[in-house]
Amino acid sequence: MGSRSFYGRWAGLYDALAGLPGVCSWREQAADALSPSAGDTVVEMGCGTGANVPSLRQGVGAEGRVVGVDVTREMVERARRHDDRAGHNVHYLQGDAARPPVASADALLATFVVGIFDEPGAVVRRWCDLVGPGGRLALMNFQRSDRWLAGPVNLAFEAFVRVSAPGGRLSRSSQAAAFERRVDAGRQALRERTEDTRFETFAGGYVGLLSGRVV
């Protein structure tokens, strides 16, 4: 099962989990990391069911615009059905975040998506080009924790990545390790193209947020 099929099949469950109180606090901090201003255009790559949109829209105000891009039709359809994630200045596009159907933006957010790309470094550099000098870009991703009580959750993380990764269930190698290498490649590309770079973690180290200003 590929990532698109996986997320399409479980769009309802994803939508419910995305709105949990703890998860919402991470999303608010991710939106804040972009330092949006009134009138800005903010693009979210891999927007899912639009859980980040209320925070992003608050940052850009009524004069700004939020554009959500997701490759999965079921995700985009669910996003459009949420009253608090829709409006005159919110637009959803079904498209491949690796080849963005958007020409430019003032800021760009990608949550829990960089690890699914085959060439995450190239994708993040493309996003930096889209935003351009002075724009901010933020990546939020799951990761394994090195804390001593983290064993059971790390196993669950491995299982989730294995199920959602194309061919992952049949592989003998660690899919979580491969996932994290892709996340690290995306983060490294962001560090190379930005200044004022900040990294913070949430949820006991299981969520990492990297942001910076494109140079």
C-alpha positions as CSV (number, residue, x, y, z in Angstrom):
1,M,0.0,0.0,0.0
2,G,1.5,3.4,-1.1
3,S,1.3,6.5,1.0
4,R,-1.5,8.0,-1.0
5,S,-3.6,4.8,-0.6
6,F,-2.8,4.6,3.1
7,Y,-3.8,8.2,3.9
8,G,-6.8,8.0,1.7
9,R,-8.1,4.9,3.4
10,W,-7.5,6.3,6.9
11,A,-8.5,9.9,6.3
12,G,-11.3,9.8,8.8
13,L,-9.0,8.5,11.6
14,Y,-6.3,11.0,10.7
15,D,-8.8,13.8,10.9
16,A,-9.9,12.8,14.4
17,L,-6.3,12.5,15.6
18,A,-5.3,15.8,14.0
19,G,-7.7,17.6,16.3
20,L,-6.5,16.2,19.6
21,P,-5.6,19.0,22.2
22,G,-2.0,18.1,22.5
23,V,-1.5,17.8,18.7
24,C,-3.2,21.2,18.3
25,S,-0.6,22.8,20.5
26,W,2.2,21.5,18.2
27,R,0.4,22.9,15.2
28,E,0.0,26.3,16.8
29,Q,3.7,26.5,17.5
30,A,4.5,25.4,13.9
31,A,2.3,28.2,12.6
32,D,4.0,30.7,15.0
33,A,7.4,29.6,13.7
34,L,6.5,31.1,10.3
35,S,6.1,34.6,11.9
36,P,3.3,35.4,9.5
37,S,2.1,39.0,8.9
38,A,-1.3,40.3,7.9
39,G,-1.7,40.0,4.2
40,D,0.8,37.2,3.7
41,T,0.2,34.1,1.6
42,V,1.1,30.9,3.4
43,V,1.3,27.6,1.7
44,E,1.0,24.3,3.5
45,M,2.4,21.3,1.8
46,G,0.8,18.0,2.7
47,C,-2.1,19.9,4.4
48,G,-4.1,16.7,5.2
49,T,-7.6,17.6,6.5
50,G,-6.6,21.2,7.1
51,A,-5.9,21.1,10.9
52,N,-3.3,23.8,10.6
53,V,-5.4,26.2,8.6
54,P,-7.2,28.0,11.6
55,S,-3.8,28.9,13.1
56,L,-2.3,29.9,9.7
57,R,-5.4,32.0,8.8
58,Q,-5.2,33.8,12.2
59,G,-1.6,34.8,11.4
60,V,-2.3,36.2,7.9
61,G,-5.6,37.9,8.8
62,A,-8.6,38.5,6.5
63,E,-6.3,40.2,4.0
64,G,-4.0,37.2,3.7
65,R,-4.4,33.8,2.0
66,V,-3.8,30.2,3.1
67,V,-3.3,27.6,0.4
68,G,-3.3,23.9,1.3
69,V,-1.8,21.3,-1.0
70,D,-2.3,17.5,-0.6
71,V,-2.0,14.6,-3.0
72,T,-4.8,12.7,-1.4
73,R,-8.3,13.5,-2.6
74,E,-10.0,12.2,0.5
75,M,-7.9,14.5,2.7
76,V,-8.7,17.6,0.6
77,E,-12.4,16.8,0.5
78,R,-12.5,16.5,4.3
79,A,-10.7,19.7,4.8
80,R,-13.3,21.6,2.7
81,R,-16.1,20.2,4.9
82,H,-14.8,21.8,8.1
83,D,-16.3,25.3,8.6
84,D,-13.4,26.5,10.7
85,R,-10.9,25.4,7.9
86,A,-12.7,27.1,5.0
87,G,-13.5,30.7,3.9
88,H,-12.9,33.2,1.3
89,N,-9.1,33.3,1.9
90,V,-8.6,29.6,2.2
91,H,-7.9,27.5,-0.9
92,Y,-7.2,23.7,-1.2
93,L,-5.4,22.1,-4.2
94,Q,-5.0,18.4,-4.8
95,G,-1.5,18.1,-6.1
96,D,2.0,16.7,-5.4
97,A,3.9,18.7,-2.8
98,A,7.1,17.5,-4.4
99,R,6.1,19.4,-7.5
100,P,4.1,22.3,-6.0
101,P,1.1,23.6,-8.0
102,V,1.9,27.0,-6.5
103,A,4.2,29.7,-8.0
104,S,5.1,31.7,-4.9
105,A,4.4,32.3,-1.2
106,D,5.6,34.4,1.7
107,A,5.9,31.4,4.0
108,L,5.6,27.6,3.8
109,L,4.7,24.9,6.3
110,A,5.1,21.1,6.0
111,T,4.0,19.0,8.9
112,F,4.6,15.2,9.0
113,V,5.3,15.0,5.3
114,V,9.0,15.3,4.5
115,G,9.8,11.7,5.4
116,I,7.6,10.3,2.6
117,F,9.6,11.8,-0.3
118,D,12.2,9.8,-2.2
119,E,14.4,12.9,-2.5
120,P,13.5,15.1,0.4
121,G,16.5,17.4,0.1
122,A,15.6,18.3,-3.5
123,V,11.9,18.9,-2.5
124,V,12.9,21.2,0.4
125,R,15.2,23.2,-1.9
126,R,12.3,23.6,-4.3
127,W,10.2,24.9,-1.5
128,C,12.9,27.4,-0.6
129,D,12.9,28.6,-4.2
130,L,9.1,29.0,-4.0
131,V,9.3,31.1,-0.9
132,G,12.3,33.1,-2.0
133,P,14.7,35.2,0.1
134,G,13.2,36.6,3.3
135,G,10.4,34.1,3.5
136,R,10.1,31.6,6.3
137,L,9.8,27.8,6.0
138,A,9.0,25.3,8.8
139,L,9.2,21.5,8.9
140,M,7.5,19.5,11.7
141,N,8.1,15.8,11.8
142,F,7.8,12.7,14.0
143,Q,11.0,11.1,15.1
144,R,12.1,8.4,17.5
145,S,13.1,9.5,21.0
146,D,16.4,8.5,22.7
147,R,14.8,8.7,26.2
148,W,15.1,5.5,28.3
149,L,11.3,5.0,28.5
150,A,10.8,5.4,24.8
151,G,11.1,1.7,23.7
152,P,7.4,0.9,23.3
153,V,6.6,4.1,21.5
154,N,9.6,3.7,19.2
155,L,8.2,0.2,18.3
156,A,4.8,1.7,17.6
157,F,6.5,4.3,15.4
158,E,8.3,1.6,13.5
159,A,5.0,-0.2,12.9
160,F,3.3,2.9,11.7
161,V,6.0,3.8,9.2
162,R,6.2,0.2,8.0
163,V,2.5,0.1,7.2
164,S,2.4,3.5,5.5
165,A,5.6,3.1,3.5
166,P,5.4,1.6,0.0
167,G,6.8,-2.0,0.3
168,G,7.6,-1.3,4.0
169,R,5.7,-4.3,5.4
170,L,7.8,-6.8,3.3
171,S,11.2,-5.2,4.2
172,R,13.5,-6.6,6.8
173,S,15.3,-3.4,7.4
174,S,14.1,-0.7,9.8
175,Q,11.6,1.5,8.0
176,A,11.7,4.0,10.9
177,A,15.5,4.4,10.3
178,A,15.0,5.0,6.6
179,F,12.2,7.4,7.4
180,E,14.4,9.4,9.7
181,R,17.2,9.5,7.2
182,R,14.8,11.2,4.7
183,V,13.7,13.6,7.4
184,D,17.3,14.4,8.2
185,A,18.0,15.1,4.5
186,G,15.1,17.5,4.4
187,R,16.2,19.3,7.5
188,Q,19.8,19.5,6.3
189,A,18.6,21.1,3.0
190,L,16.6,23.7,5.1
191,R,19.6,24.5,7.3
192,E,21.7,25.1,4.2
193,R,19.2,27.5,2.6
194,T,18.2,29.5,5.7
195,E,19.4,31.7,8.5
196,D,17.8,32.5,11.9
197,T,17.3,28.7,12.1
198,R,15.6,27.2,15.2
199,F,14.9,23.7,16.3
200,E,12.7,22.6,19.1
201,T,11.1,19.3,20.2
202,F,7.7,18.4,21.7
203,A,6.0,15.3,23.0
204,G,9.0,13.9,24.9
205,G,11.2,14.3,21.8
206,Y,8.9,12.5,19.4
207,V,8.1,15.6,17.4
208,G,10.8,18.0,16.0
209,L,10.1,21.5,14.5
210,L,12.8,23.1,12.4
211,S,12.3,26.6,10.9
212,G,14.3,29.3,9.3
213,R,14.4,32.3,7.0
214,V,15.4,31.7,3.4
215,V,18.5,33.5,2.2
